Amino acid sequence: MSWVCYLLRCADDTLYCGISNDLGKRLAAHNAGEGAKYTRGRTPLQLVYAEPCADKSAALKRELKIKRMPRGDKLALCGVK
């Protein structure tokens, strides 16, 4: 199992950060309105960043670090200005 920390851009131009060990399945769940409560109603969603992590613990730590970043830093991380 490989873990990934990812950033999504929502239809309302907000960003959502999460982790998954099956990114394709998780993205499909988000876009179907079955993912996180935050992303429901904010579809369609666009994957803008994904970072592989060594394990679930590393993914959770990276997610927390990204969530604490200012929006500008998150956009820079995914190469969007």
mmCIF file of the N, C-alpha and C atoms, coordinates in Angstrom:
data_MODEL
# 
_entry.id   MODEL 
# 
loop_
_atom_site.group_PDB 
_atom_site.id 
_atom_site.type_symbol 
_atom_site.label_atom_id 
_atom_site.label_alt_id 
_atom_site.label_comp_id 
_atom_site.label_asym_id 
_atom_site.label_entity_id 
_atom_site.label_seq_id 
_atom_site.pdbx_PDB_ins_code 
_atom_site.Cartn_x 
_atom_site.Cartn_y 
_atom_site.Cartn_z 
_atom_site.occupancy 
_atom_site.B_iso_or_equiv 
_atom_site.pdbx_formal_charge 
_atom_site.auth_seq_id 
_atom_site.auth_comp_id 
_atom_site.auth_asym_id 
_atom_site.auth_atom_id 
_atom_site.pdbx_PDB_model_num 
ATOM 1   N N  . MET A 1 1  ? 0.835   -1.181 0.000  1.00 0.00 ? 1  MET A N  1 
ATOM 2   C CA . MET A 1 1  ? 0.000   0.000  0.000  1.00 0.00 ? 1  MET A CA 1 
ATOM 3   C C  . MET A 1 1  ? 0.884   1.249  0.000  1.00 0.00 ? 1  MET A C  1 
ATOM 4   N N  . SER A 1 2  ? 0.668   2.116  -0.975 1.00 0.00 ? 2  SER A N  1 
ATOM 5   C CA . SER A 1 2  ? 1.401   3.377  -0.983 1.00 0.00 ? 2  SER A CA 1 
ATOM 6   C C  . SER A 1 2  ? 0.437   4.509  -0.637 1.00 0.00 ? 2  SER A C  1 
ATOM 7   N N  . TRP A 1 3  ? 0.872   5.379  0.233  1.00 0.00 ? 3  TRP A N  1 
ATOM 8   C CA . TRP A 1 3  ? 0.048   6.488  0.684  1.00 0.00 ? 3  TRP A CA 1 
ATOM 9   C C  . TRP A 1 3  ? 0.404   7.763  -0.063 1.00 0.00 ? 3  TRP A C  1 
ATOM 10  N N  . VAL A 1 4  ? -0.598  8.608  -0.274 1.00 0.00 ? 4  VAL A N  1 
ATOM 11  C CA . VAL A 1 4  ? -0.441  9.845  -1.008 1.00 0.00 ? 4  VAL A CA 1 
ATOM 12  C C  . VAL A 1 4  ? -1.137  10.967 -0.242 1.00 0.00 ? 4  VAL A C  1 
ATOM 13  N N  . CYS A 1 5  ? -0.481  12.114 -0.180 1.00 0.00 ? 5  CYS A N  1 
ATOM 14  C CA . CYS A 1 5  ? -1.108  13.329 0.324  1.00 0.00 ? 5  CYS A CA 1 
ATOM 15  C C  . CYS A 1 5  ? -1.459  14.154 -0.908 1.00 0.00 ? 5  CYS A C  1 
ATOM 16  N N  . TYR A 1 6  ? -2.668  14.685 -0.987 1.00 0.00 ? 6  TYR A N  1 
ATOM 17  C CA . TYR A 1 6  ? -3.111  15.356 -2.207 1.00 0.00 ? 6  TYR A CA 1 
ATOM 18  C C  . TYR A 1 6  ? -3.845  16.653 -1.905 1.00 0.00 ? 6  TYR A C  1 
ATOM 19  N N  . LEU A 1 7  ? -3.880  17.517 -2.912 1.00 0.00 ? 7  LEU A N  1 
ATOM 20  C CA . LEU A 1 7  ? -4.640  18.771 -2.862 1.00 0.00 ? 7  LEU A CA 1 
ATOM 21  C C  . LEU A 1 7  ? -5.643  18.783 -4.000 1.00 0.00 ? 7  LEU A C  1 
ATOM 22  N N  . LEU A 1 8  ? -6.868  19.156 -3.692 1.00 0.00 ? 8  LEU A N  1 
ATOM 23  C CA . LEU A 1 8  ? -7.911  19.311 -4.695 1.00 0.00 ? 8  LEU A CA 1 
ATOM 24  C C  . LEU A 1 8  ? -8.317  20.768 -4.772 1.00 0.00 ? 8  LEU A C  1 
ATOM 25  N N  . ARG A 1 9  ? -8.619  21.225 -5.971 1.00 0.00 ? 9  ARG A N  1 
ATOM 26  C CA . ARG A 1 9  ? -9.218  22.546 -6.150 1.00 0.00 ? 9  ARG A CA 1 
ATOM 27  C C  . ARG A 1 9  ? -10.704 22.307 -6.387 1.00 0.00 ? 9  ARG A C  1 
ATOM 28  N N  . CYS A 1 10 ? -11.515 22.906 -5.547 1.00 0.00 ? 10 CYS A N  1 
ATOM 29  C CA . CYS A 1 10 ? -12.961 22.746 -5.642 1.00 0.00 ? 10 CYS A CA 1 
ATOM 30  C C  . CYS A 1 10 ? -13.539 23.741 -6.643 1.00 0.00 ? 10 CYS A C  1 
ATOM 31  N N  . ALA A 1 11 ? -14.774 23.511 -7.049 1.00 0.00 ? 11 ALA A N  1 
ATOM 32  C CA . ALA A 1 11 ? -15.450 24.378 -8.014 1.00 0.00 ? 11 ALA A CA 1 
ATOM 33  C C  . ALA A 1 11 ? -15.571 25.811 -7.508 1.00 0.00 ? 11 ALA A C  1 
ATOM 34  N N  . ASP A 1 12 ? -15.622 26.012 -6.189 1.00 0.00 ? 12 ASP A N  1 
ATOM 35  C CA . ASP A 1 12 ? -15.713 27.361 -5.630 1.00 0.00 ? 12 ASP A CA 1 
ATOM 36  C C  . ASP A 1 12 ? -14.327 27.971 -5.393 1.00 0.00 ? 12 ASP A C  1 
ATOM 37  N N  . ASP A 1 13 ? -13.297 27.359 -5.972 1.00 0.00 ? 13 ASP A N  1 
ATOM 38  C CA . ASP A 1 13 ? -11.898 27.812 -5.930 1.00 0.00 ? 13 ASP A CA 1 
ATOM 39  C C  . ASP A 1 13 ? -11.249 27.669 -4.560 1.00 0.00 ? 13 ASP A C  1 
ATOM 40  N N  . THR A 1 14 ? -11.837 26.887 -3.669 1.00 0.00 ? 14 THR A N  1 
ATOM 41  C CA . THR A 1 14 ? -11.181 26.577 -2.405 1.00 0.00 ? 14 THR A CA 1 
ATOM 42  C C  . THR A 1 14 ? -10.304 25.351 -2.603 1.00 0.00 ? 14 THR A C  1 
ATOM 43  N N  . LEU A 1 15 ? -9.422  25.093 -1.641 1.00 0.00 ? 15 LEU A N  1 
ATOM 44  C CA . LEU A 1 15 ? -8.520  23.944 -1.707 1.00 0.00 ? 15 LEU A CA 1 
ATOM 45  C C  . LEU A 1 15 ? -8.856  22.962 -0.596 1.00 0.00 ? 15 LEU A C  1 
ATOM 46  N N  . TYR A 1 16 ? -8.740  21.690 -0.901 1.00 0.00 ? 16 TYR A N  1 
ATOM 47  C CA . TYR A 1 16 ? -8.970  20.627 0.075  1.00 0.00 ? 16 TYR A CA 1 
ATOM 48  C C  . TYR A 1 16 ? -7.748  19.724 0.085  1.00 0.00 ? 16 TYR A C  1 
ATOM 49  N N  . CYS A 1 17 ? -7.238  19.421 1.262  1.00 0.00 ? 17 CYS A N  1 
ATOM 50  C CA . CYS A 1 17 ? -6.089  18.530 1.407  1.00 0.00 ? 17 CYS A CA 1 
ATOM 51  C C  . CYS A 1 17 ? -6.541  17.244 2.086  1.00 0.00 ? 17 CYS A C  1 
ATOM 52  N N  . GLY A 1 18 ? -6.060  16.105 1.579  1.00 0.00 ? 18 GLY A N  1 
ATOM 53  C CA . GLY A 1 18 ? -6.400  14.821 2.168  1.00 0.00 ? 18 GLY A CA 1 
ATOM 54  C C  . GLY A 1 18 ? -5.320  13.798 1.903  1.00 0.00 ? 18 GLY A C  1 
ATOM 55  N N  . ILE A 1 19 ? -5.533  12.589 2.409  1.00 0.00 ? 19 ILE A N  1 
ATOM 56  C CA . ILE A 1 19 ? -4.614  11.482 2.169  1.00 0.00 ? 19 ILE A CA 1 
ATOM 57  C C  . ILE A 1 19 ? -5.406  10.264 1.706  1.00 0.00 ? 19 ILE A C  1 
ATOM 58  N N  . SER A 1 20 ? -4.716  9.358  1.017  1.00 0.00 ? 20 SER A N  1 
ATOM 59  C CA . SER A 1 20 ? -5.372  8.139  0.558  1.00 0.00 ? 20 SER A CA 1 
ATOM 60  C C  . SER A 1 20 ? -4.324  7.091  0.205  1.00 0.00 ? 20 SER A C  1 
ATOM 61  N N  . ASN A 1 21 ? -4.739  5.839  0.261  1.00 0.00 ? 21 ASN A N  1 
ATOM 62  C CA . ASN A 1 21 ? -3.872  4.773  -0.237 1.00 0.00 ? 21 ASN A CA 1 
ATOM 63  C C  . ASN A 1 21 ? -4.386  4.255  -1.584 1.00 0.00 ? 21 ASN A C  1 
ATOM 64  N N  . ASP A 1 22 ? -5.463  4.857  -2.096 1.00 0.00 ? 22 ASP A N  1 
ATOM 65  C CA . ASP A 1 22 ? -5.983  4.563  -3.435 1.00 0.00 ? 22 ASP A CA 1 
ATOM 66  C C  . ASP A 1 22 ? -6.544  5.871  -3.995 1.00 0.00 ? 22 ASP A C  1 
ATOM 67  N N  . LEU A 1 23 ? -5.672  6.672  -4.575 1.00 0.00 ? 23 LEU A N  1 
ATOM 68  C CA . LEU A 1 23 ? -6.039  8.024  -4.993 1.00 0.00 ? 23 LEU A CA 1 
ATOM 69  C C  . LEU A 1 23 ? -7.160  8.036  -6.031 1.00 0.00 ? 23 LEU A C  1 
ATOM 70  N N  . GLY A 1 24 ? -7.109  7.157  -7.004 1.00 0.00 ? 24 GLY A N  1 
ATOM 71  C CA . GLY A 1 24 ? -8.153  7.117  -8.028 1.00 0.00 ? 24 GLY A CA 1 
ATOM 72  C C  . GLY A 1 24 ? -9.526  6.866  -7.438 1.00 0.00 ? 24 GLY A C  1 
ATOM 73  N N  . LYS A 1 25 ? -9.601  5.910  -6.538 1.00 0.00 ? 25 LYS A N  1 
ATOM 74  C CA . LYS A 1 25 ? -10.874 5.575  -5.887 1.00 0.00 ? 25 LYS A CA 1 
ATOM 75  C C  . LYS A 1 25 ? -11.357 6.745  -5.014 1.00 0.00 ? 25 LYS A C  1 
ATOM 76  N N  . ARG A 1 26 ? -10.423 7.385  -4.331 1.00 0.00 ? 26 ARG A N  1 
ATOM 77  C CA . ARG A 1 26 ? -10.776 8.506  -3.459 1.00 0.00 ? 26 ARG A CA 1 
ATOM 78  C C  . ARG A 1 26 ? -11.277 9.706  -4.268 1.00 0.00 ? 26 ARG A C  1 
ATOM 79  N N  . LEU A 1 27 ? -10.627 9.999  -5.386 1.00 0.00 ? 27 LEU A N  1 
ATOM 80  C CA . LEU A 1 27 ? -11.073 11.107 -6.241 1.00 0.00 ? 27 LEU A CA 1 
ATOM 81  C C  . LEU A 1 27 ? -12.467 10.843 -6.793 1.00 0.00 ? 27 LEU A C  1 
ATOM 82  N N  . ALA A 1 28 ? -12.708 9.597  -7.195 1.00 0.00 ? 28 ALA A N  1 
ATOM 83  C CA . ALA A 1 28 ? -14.034 9.233  -7.696 1.00 0.00 ? 28 ALA A CA 1 
ATOM 84  C C  . ALA A 1 28 ? -15.086 9.420  -6.603 1.00 0.00 ? 28 ALA A C  1 
ATOM 85  N N  . ALA A 1 29 ? -14.748 9.047  -5.374 1.00 0.00 ? 29 ALA A N  1 
ATOM 86  C CA . ALA A 1 29 ? -15.681 9.218  -4.255 1.00 0.00 ? 29 ALA A CA 1 
ATOM 87  C C  . ALA A 1 29 ? -15.959 10.703 -4.009 1.00 0.00 ? 29 ALA A C  1 
ATOM 88  N N  . HIS A 1 30 ? -14.912 11.524 -4.024 1.00 0.00 ? 30 HIS A N  1 
ATOM 89  C CA . HIS A 1 30 ? -15.099 12.971 -3.839 1.00 0.00 ? 30 HIS A CA 1 
ATOM 90  C C  . HIS A 1 30 ? -16.031 13.529 -4.919 1.00 0.00 ? 30 HIS A C  1 
ATOM 91  N N  . ASN A 1 31 ? -15.768 13.204 -6.173 1.00 0.00 ? 31 ASN A N  1 
ATOM 92  C CA . ASN A 1 31 ? -16.559 13.752 -7.279 1.00 0.00 ? 31 ASN A CA 1 
ATOM 93  C C  . ASN A 1 31 ? -17.983 13.212 -7.316 1.00 0.00 ? 31 ASN A C  1 
ATOM 94  N N  . ALA A 1 32 ? -18.198 12.056 -6.692 1.00 0.00 ? 32 ALA A N  1 
ATOM 95  C CA . ALA A 1 32 ? -19.548 11.492 -6.618 1.00 0.00 ? 32 ALA A CA 1 
ATOM 96  C C  . ALA A 1 32 ? -20.318 12.037 -5.414 1.00 0.00 ? 32 ALA A C  1 
ATOM 97  N N  . GLY A 1 33 ? -19.684 12.908 -4.629 1.00 0.00 ? 33 GLY A N  1 
ATOM 98  C CA . GLY A 1 33 ? -20.341 13.459 -3.444 1.00 0.00 ? 33 GLY A CA 1 
ATOM 99  C C  . GLY A 1 33 ? -20.297 12.527 -2.257 1.00 0.00 ? 33 GLY A C  1 
ATOM 100 N N  . GLU A 1 34 ? -19.441 11.520 -2.321 1.00 0.00 ? 34 GLU A N  1 
ATOM 101 C CA . GLU A 1 34 ? -19.347 10.537 -1.241 1.00 0.00 ? 34 GLU A CA 1 
ATOM 102 C C  . GLU A 1 34 ? -18.021 10.628 -0.487 1.00 0.00 ? 34 GLU A C  1 
ATOM 103 N N  . GLY A 1 35 ? -17.235 11.651 -0.788 1.00 0.00 ? 35 GLY A N  1 
ATOM 104 C CA . GLY A 1 35 ? -15.944 11.829 -0.117 1.00 0.00 ? 35 GLY A CA 1 
ATOM 105 C C  . GLY A 1 35 ? -16.129 12.598 1.174  1.00 0.00 ? 35 GLY A C  1 
ATOM 106 N N  . ALA A 1 36 ? -15.205 13.465 1.459  1.00 0.00 ? 36 ALA A N  1 
ATOM 107 C CA . ALA A 1 36 ? -15.256 14.275 2.674  1.00 0.00 ? 36 ALA A CA 1 
ATOM 108 C C  . ALA A 1 36 ? -16.467 15.211 2.653  1.00 0.00 ? 36 ALA A C  1 
ATOM 109 N N  . LYS A 1 37 ? -16.984 15.502 3.816  1.00 0.00 ? 37 LYS A N  1 
ATOM 110 C CA . LYS A 1 37 ? -18.134 16.393 3.920  1.00 0.00 ? 37 LYS A CA 1 
ATOM 111 C C  . LYS A 1 37 ? -17.832 17.749 3.284  1.00 0.00 ? 37 LYS A C  1 
ATOM 112 N N  . TYR A 1 38 ? -16.586 18.229 3.430  1.00 0.00 ? 38 TYR A N  1 
ATOM 113 C CA . TYR A 1 38 ? -16.211 19.534 2.883  1.00 0.00 ? 38 TYR A CA 1 
ATOM 114 C C  . TYR A 1 38 ? -16.377 19.584 1.371  1.00 0.00 ? 38 TYR A C  1 
ATOM 115 N N  . THR A 1 39 ? -16.047 18.514 0.669  1.00 0.00 ? 39 THR A N  1 
ATOM 116 C CA . THR A 1 39 ? -16.071 18.539 -0.795 1.00 0.00 ? 39 THR A CA 1 
ATOM 117 C C  . THR A 1 39 ? -17.458 18.290 -1.382 1.00 0.00 ? 39 THR A C  1 
ATOM 118 N N  . ARG A 1 40 ? -18.390 17.802 -0.587 1.00 0.00 ? 40 ARG A N  1 
ATOM 119 C CA . ARG A 1 40 ? -19.747 17.590 -1.089 1.00 0.00 ? 40 ARG A CA 1 
ATOM 120 C C  . ARG A 1 40 ? -20.352 18.937 -1.456 1.00 0.00 ? 40 ARG A C  1 
ATOM 121 N N  . GLY A 1 41 ? -20.915 19.027 -2.634 1.00 0.00 ? 41 GLY A N  1 
ATOM 122 C CA . GLY A 1 41 ? -21.510 20.280 -3.065 1.00 0.00 ? 41 GLY A CA 1 
ATOM 123 C C  . GLY A 1 41 ? -20.511 21.258 -3.654 1.00 0.00 ? 41 GLY A C  1 
ATOM 124 N N  . ARG A 1 42 ? -19.238 20.879 -3.664 1.00 0.00 ? 42 ARG A N  1 
ATOM 125 C CA . ARG A 1 42 ? -18.209 21.745 -4.243 1.00 0.00 ? 42 ARG A CA 1 
ATOM 126 C C  . ARG A 1 42 ? -17.611 21.112 -5.498 1.00 0.00 ? 42 ARG A C  1 
ATOM 127 N N  . THR A 1 43 ? -18.341 20.215 -6.116 1.00 0.00 ? 43 THR A N  1 
ATOM 128 C CA . THR A 1 43 ? -17.854 19.533 -7.311 1.00 0.00 ? 43 THR A CA 1 
ATOM 129 C C  . THR A 1 43 ? -18.108 20.392 -8.534 1.00 0.00 ? 43 THR A C  1 
ATOM 130 N N  . PRO A 1 44 ? -17.392 20.220 -9.616 1.00 0.00 ? 44 PRO A N  1 
ATOM 131 C CA . PRO A 1 44 ? -16.354 19.220 -9.835 1.00 0.00 ? 44 PRO A CA 1 
ATOM 132 C C  . PRO A 1 44 ? -15.044 19.614 -9.149 1.00 0.00 ? 44 PRO A C  1 
ATOM 133 N N  . LEU A 1 45 ? -14.266 18.606 -8.847 1.00 0.00 ? 45 LEU A N  1 
ATOM 134 C CA . LEU A 1 45 ? -12.994 18.790 -8.171 1.00 0.00 ? 45 LEU A CA 1 
ATOM 135 C C  . LEU A 1 45 ? -11.858 18.473 -9.124 1.00 0.00 ? 45 LEU A C  1 
ATOM 136 N N  . GLN A 1 46 ? -10.762 19.194 -8.957 1.00 0.00 ? 46 GLN A N  1 
ATOM 137 C CA . GLN A 1 46 ? -9.597  18.980 -9.810 1.00 0.00 ? 46 GLN A CA 1 
ATOM 138 C C  . GLN A 1 46 ? -8.395  18.661 -8.929 1.00 0.00 ? 46 GLN A C  1 
ATOM 139 N N  . LEU A 1 47 ? -7.727  17.564 -9.218 1.00 0.00 ? 47 LEU A N  1 
ATOM 140 C CA . LEU A 1 47 ? -6.498  17.217 -8.505 1.00 0.00 ? 47 LEU A CA 1 
ATOM 141 C C  . LEU A 1 47 ? -5.406  18.164 -8.973 1.00 0.00 ? 47 LEU A C  1 
ATOM 142 N N  . VAL A 1 48 ? -4.811  18.913 -8.047 1.00 0.00 ? 48 VAL A N  1 
ATOM 143 C CA . VAL A 1 48 ? -3.766  19.865 -8.424 1.00 0.00 ? 48 VAL A CA 1 
ATOM 144 C C  . VAL A 1 48 ? -2.395  19.492 -7.864 1.00 0.00 ? 48 VAL A C  1 
ATOM 145 N N  . TYR A 1 49 ? -2.356  18.560 -6.905 1.00 0.00 ? 49 TYR A N  1 
ATOM 146 C CA . TYR A 1 49 ? -1.073  18.159 -6.317 1.00 0.00 ? 49 TYR A CA 1 
ATOM 147 C C  . TYR A 1 49 ? -1.219  16.796 -5.659 1.00 0.00 ? 49 TYR A C  1 
ATOM 148 N N  . ALA A 1 50 ? -0.218  15.970 -5.832 1.00 0.00 ? 50 ALA A N  1 
ATOM 149 C CA . ALA A 1 50 ? -0.164  14.669 -5.153 1.00 0.00 ? 50 ALA A CA 1 
ATOM 150 C C  . ALA A 1 50 ? 1.285   14.389 -4.793 1.00 0.00 ? 50 ALA A C  1 
ATOM 151 N N  . GLU A 1 51 ? 1.506   13.971 -3.568 1.00 0.00 ? 51 GLU A N  1 
ATOM 152 C CA . GLU A 1 51 ? 2.850   13.700 -3.059 1.00 0.00 ? 51 GLU A CA 1 
ATOM 153 C C  . GLU A 1 51 ? 2.884   12.316 -2.420 1.00 0.00 ? 51 GLU A C  1 
ATOM 154 N N  . PRO A 1 52 ? 3.705   11.406 -2.950 1.00 0.00 ? 52 PRO A N  1 
ATOM 155 C CA . PRO A 1 52 ? 3.802   10.084 -2.340 1.00 0.00 ? 52 PRO A CA 1 
ATOM 156 C C  . PRO A 1 52 ? 4.439   10.170 -0.954 1.00 0.00 ? 52 PRO A C  1 
ATOM 157 N N  . CYS A 1 53 ? 3.961   9.341  -0.049 1.00 0.00 ? 53 CYS A N  1 
ATOM 158 C CA . CYS A 1 53 ? 4.482   9.300  1.320  1.00 0.00 ? 53 CYS A CA 1 
ATOM 159 C C  . CYS A 1 53 ? 4.873   7.861  1.660  1.00 0.00 ? 53 CYS A C  1 
ATOM 160 N N  . ALA A 1 54 ? 5.805   7.717  2.575  1.00 0.00 ? 54 ALA A N  1 
ATOM 161 C CA . ALA A 1 54 ? 6.350   6.402  2.932  1.00 0.00 ? 54 ALA A CA 1 
ATOM 162 C C  . ALA A 1 54 ? 5.297   5.487  3.564  1.00 0.00 ? 54 ALA A C  1 
ATOM 163 N N  . ASP A 1 55 ? 4.436   6.064  4.412  1.00 0.00 ? 55 ASP A N  1 
ATOM 164 C CA . ASP A 1 55 ? 3.419   5.276  5.097  1.00 0.00 ? 55 ASP A CA 1 
ATOM 165 C C  . ASP A 1 55 ? 2.292   6.206  5.561  1.00 0.00 ? 55 ASP A C  1 
ATOM 166 N N  . LYS A 1 56 ? 1.297   5.642  6.213  1.00 0.00 ? 56 LYS A N  1 
ATOM 167 C CA . LYS A 1 56 ? 0.141   6.437  6.637  1.00 0.00 ? 56 LYS A CA 1 
ATOM 168 C C  . LYS A 1 56 ? 0.546   7.533  7.612  1.00 0.00 ? 56 LYS A C  1 
ATOM 169 N N  . SER A 1 57 ? 1.450   7.219  8.520  1.00 0.00 ? 57 SER A N  1 
ATOM 170 C CA . SER A 1 57 ? 1.901   8.204  9.492  1.00 0.00 ? 57 SER A CA 1 
ATOM 171 C C  . SER A 1 57 ? 2.554   9.399  8.804  1.00 0.00 ? 57 SER A C  1 
ATOM 172 N N  . ALA A 1 58 ? 3.413   9.146  7.834  1.00 0.00 ? 58 ALA A N  1 
ATOM 173 C CA . ALA A 1 58 ? 4.082   10.218 7.096  1.00 0.00 ? 58 ALA A CA 1 
ATOM 174 C C  . ALA A 1 58 ? 3.058   11.039 6.312  1.00 0.00 ? 58 ALA A C  1 
ATOM 175 N N  . ALA A 1 59 ? 2.059   10.375 5.741  1.00 0.00 ? 59 ALA A N  1 
ATOM 176 C CA . ALA A 1 59 ? 1.016   11.066 4.986  1.00 0.00 ? 59 ALA A CA 1 
ATOM 177 C C  . ALA A 1 59 ? 0.202   11.987 5.899  1.00 0.00 ? 59 ALA A C  1 
ATOM 178 N N  . LEU A 1 60 ? -0.150  11.505 7.080  1.00 0.00 ? 60 LEU A N  1 
ATOM 179 C CA . LEU A 1 60 ? -0.910  12.315 8.036  1.00 0.00 ? 60 LEU A CA 1 
ATOM 180 C C  . LEU A 1 60 ? -0.109  13.541 8.480  1.00 0.00 ? 60 LEU A C  1 
ATOM 181 N N  . LYS A 1 61 ? 1.184   13.342 8.721  1.00 0.00 ? 61 LYS A N  1 
ATOM 182 C CA . LYS A 1 61 ? 2.038   14.461 9.128  1.00 0.00 ? 61 LYS A CA 1 
ATOM 183 C C  . LYS A 1 61 ? 2.151   15.494 8.012  1.00 0.00 ? 61 LYS A C  1 
ATOM 184 N N  . ARG A 1 62 ? 2.310   15.024 6.771  1.00 0.00 ? 62 ARG A N  1 
ATOM 185 C CA . ARG A 1 62 ? 2.412   15.940 5.637  1.00 0.00 ? 62 ARG A CA 1 
ATOM 186 C C  . ARG A 1 62 ? 1.100   16.687 5.421  1.00 0.00 ? 62 ARG A C  1 
ATOM 187 N N  . GLU A 1 63 ? -0.032  15.974 5.565  1.00 0.00 ? 63 GLU A N  1 
ATOM 188 C CA . GLU A 1 63 ? -1.348  16.600 5.430  1.00 0.00 ? 63 GLU A CA 1 
ATOM 189 C C  . GLU A 1 63 ? -1.497  17.738 6.442  1.00 0.00 ? 63 GLU A C  1 
ATOM 190 N N  . LEU A 1 64 ? -1.129  17.501 7.675  1.00 0.00 ? 64 LEU A N  1 
ATOM 191 C CA . LEU A 1 64 ? -1.235  18.519 8.713  1.00 0.00 ? 64 LEU A CA 1 
ATOM 192 C C  . LEU A 1 64 ? -0.354  19.721 8.381  1.00 0.00 ? 64 LEU A C  1 
ATOM 193 N N  . LYS A 1 65 ? 0.849   19.452 7.898  1.00 0.00 ? 65 LYS A N  1 
ATOM 194 C CA . LYS A 1 65 ? 1.762   20.538 7.540  1.00 0.00 ? 65 LYS A CA 1 
ATOM 195 C C  . LYS A 1 65 ? 1.186   21.387 6.398  1.00 0.00 ? 65 LYS A C  1 
ATOM 196 N N  . ILE A 1 66 ? 0.630   20.721 5.392  1.00 0.00 ? 66 ILE A N  1 
ATOM 197 C CA . ILE A 1 66 ? 0.035   21.447 4.262  1.00 0.00 ? 66 ILE A CA 1 
ATOM 198 C C  . ILE A 1 66 ? -1.192  22.229 4.708  1.00 0.00 ? 66 ILE A C  1 
ATOM 199 N N  . LYS A 1 67 ? -2.034  21.641 5.543  1.00 0.00 ? 67 LYS A N  1 
ATOM 200 C CA . LYS A 1 67 ? -3.243  22.330 6.004  1.00 0.00 ? 67 LYS A CA 1 
ATOM 201 C C  . LYS A 1 67 ? -2.913  23.597 6.788  1.00 0.00 ? 67 LYS A C  1 
ATOM 202 N N  . ARG A 1 68 ? -1.761  23.629 7.423  1.00 0.00 ? 68 ARG A N  1 
ATOM 203 C CA . ARG A 1 68 ? -1.354  24.799 8.205  1.00 0.00 ? 68 ARG A CA 1 
ATOM 204 C C  . ARG A 1 68 ? -0.707  25.885 7.339  1.00 0.00 ? 68 ARG A C  1 
ATOM 205 N N  . MET A 1 69 ? -0.431  25.575 6.075  1.00 0.00 ? 69 MET A N  1 
ATOM 206 C CA . MET A 1 69 ? 0.186   26.560 5.172  1.00 0.00 ? 69 MET A CA 1 
ATOM 207 C C  . MET A 1 69 ? -0.835  27.624 4.768  1.00 0.00 ? 69 MET A C  1 
ATOM 208 N N  . PRO A 1 70 ? -0.353  28.854 4.522  1.00 0.00 ? 70 PRO A N  1 
ATOM 209 C CA . PRO A 1 70 ? -1.250  29.863 3.931  1.00 0.00 ? 70 PRO A CA 1 
ATOM 210 C C  . PRO A 1 70 ? -1.634  29.448 2.508  1.00 0.00 ? 70 PRO A C  1 
ATOM 211 N N  . ARG A 1 71 ? -2.740  29.949 2.025  1.00 0.00 ? 71 ARG A N  1 
ATOM 212 C CA . ARG A 1 71 ? -3.238  29.591 0.701  1.00 0.00 ? 71 ARG A CA 1 
ATOM 213 C C  . ARG A 1 71 ? -2.187  29.827 -0.390 1.00 0.00 ? 71 ARG A C  1 
ATOM 214 N N  . GLY A 1 72 ? -1.476  30.931 -0.320 1.00 0.00 ? 72 GLY A N  1 
ATOM 215 C CA . GLY A 1 72 ? -0.465  31.230 -1.323 1.00 0.00 ? 72 GLY A CA 1 
ATOM 216 C C  . GLY A 1 72 ? 0.619   30.171 -1.397 1.00 0.00 ? 72 GLY A C  1 
ATOM 217 N N  . ASP A 1 73 ? 1.021   29.651 -0.246 1.00 0.00 ? 73 ASP A N  1 
ATOM 218 C CA . ASP A 1 73 ? 2.028   28.597 -0.212 1.00 0.00 ? 73 ASP A CA 1 
ATOM 219 C C  . ASP A 1 73 ? 1.493   27.292 -0.797 1.00 0.00 ? 73 ASP A C  1 
ATOM 220 N N  . LYS A 1 74 ? 0.216   27.022 -0.547 1.00 0.00 ? 74 LYS A N  1 
ATOM 221 C CA . LYS A 1 74 ? -0.404  25.816 -1.117 1.00 0.00 ? 74 LYS A CA 1 
ATOM 222 C C  . LYS A 1 74 ? -0.456  25.917 -2.647 1.00 0.00 ? 74 LYS A C  1 
ATOM 223 N N  . LEU A 1 75 ? -0.815  27.091 -3.148 1.00 0.00 ? 75 LEU A N  1 
ATOM 224 C CA . LEU A 1 75 ? -0.864  27.296 -4.599 1.00 0.00 ? 75 LEU A CA 1 
ATOM 225 C C  . LEU A 1 75 ? 0.518   27.178 -5.209 1.00 0.00 ? 75 LEU A C  1 
ATOM 226 N N  . ALA A 1 76 ? 1.531   27.705 -4.530 1.00 0.00 ? 76 ALA A N  1 
ATOM 227 C CA . ALA A 1 76 ? 2.910   27.594 -5.014 1.00 0.00 ? 76 ALA A CA 1 
ATOM 228 C C  . ALA A 1 76 ? 3.359   26.139 -5.030 1.00 0.00 ? 76 ALA A C  1 
ATOM 229 N N  . LEU A 1 77 ? 2.926   25.373 -4.047 1.00 0.00 ? 77 LEU A N  1 
ATOM 230 C CA . LEU A 1 77 ? 3.276   23.958 -3.959 1.00 0.00 ? 77 LEU A CA 1 
ATOM 231 C C  . LEU A 1 77 ? 2.792   23.195 -5.188 1.00 0.00 ? 77 LEU A C  1 
ATOM 232 N N  . CYS A 1 78 ? 1.607   23.533 -5.654 1.00 0.00 ? 78 CYS A N  1 
ATOM 233 C CA . CYS A 1 78 ? 1.056   22.836 -6.813 1.00 0.00 ? 78 CYS A CA 1 
ATOM 234 C C  . CYS A 1 78 ? 1.325   23.569 -8.125 1.00 0.00 ? 78 CYS A C  1 
ATOM 235 N N  . GLY A 1 79 ? 2.116   24.634 -8.086 1.00 0.00 ? 79 GLY A N  1 
ATOM 236 C CA . GLY A 1 79 ? 2.521   25.323 -9.302 1.00 0.00 ? 79 GLY A CA 1 
ATOM 237 C C  . GLY A 1 79 ? 1.466   26.239 -9.895 1.00 0.00 ? 79 GLY A C  1 
ATOM 238 N N  . VAL A 1 80 ? 0.500   26.656 -9.083 1.00 0.00 ? 80 VAL A N  1 
ATOM 239 C CA . VAL A 1 80 ? -0.556  27.560 -9.546 1.00 0.00 ? 80 VAL A CA 1 
ATOM 240 C C  . VAL A 1 80 ? -0.323  28.910 -8.899 1.00 0.00 ? 80 VAL A C  1 
ATOM 241 N N  . LYS A 1 81 ? -0.516  29.967 -9.667 1.00 0.00 ? 81 LYS A N  1 
ATOM 242 C CA . LYS A 1 81 ? -0.333  31.322 -9.104 1.00 0.00 ? 81 LYS A CA 1 
ATOM 243 C C  . LYS A 1 81 ? -1.643  32.033 -8.968 1.00 0.00 ? 81 LYS A C  1 
# 
